Amino acid sequence: MEPTQPPTPPAEPPRRDWTDAHVARWQPVLPGLDPAVEGAVTRMKKLSVHLRRVREQSLVDFDLERHEFDTLHKLAGRGGSAAPSELAQDLDLAPASVTGRLDALEKRGFVRRTQSTTDRRRVVVELTASGRETWVGAMDFLGHEEERLLGVLDKDELTRLNDLLRRVMLVAEEGVTDHWHA
């Protein structure tokens, strides 16, 4: 005679978030509403807003303006050294606008401008240790929140989410106008 197994407890219903209530509220109003599409889009929007708020808080905590962070970020992305024209291109700004940004960042000790060693007519902008430390601190603040949020997924789930979002982004990158002019 086989030993009897204790009965399996019933599975807990999935926890509900704000979006579940949002979808339930709108389904009677818009009968054609696809709850899976509305749920996914609303959650992506809310996550984007949440991460933007965290990013803005990191800027406050590190006493950075958005444009200062963006400039440090682009400079760091070029290995900590770039010509002002390269930064202007990366930031999609006029060179005069970048000059003003660099003046302010240099006064704060976050960047330094030096003559190029290969062409004396060129200026090189370098991230200082203080600039790198400030940029890394602001990045880490946001990175910890991203890890906290996505840490609820195991590696396979995170890979699957990334793959799914890539498929959605490829359609988005094809352009909305293609759909409306077809």
Secondary structure, DSSP 8 states (H G I E B T S, - for coil): -----------------HHHHHHHHHTTTSTT--HHHHHHHHHHHHHHHHHHHHHHHHHHHTT--HHHHHHHHHHHHTTTEE-HHHHHHHHT--HHHHHHHHHHHHHTTSEEEEE-SS-TT-EEEEE-HHHHHHHHHHHHHHHHHHHHHHTTS-HHHHHHHHHHHHHHHHHHHH-HHHHHT-
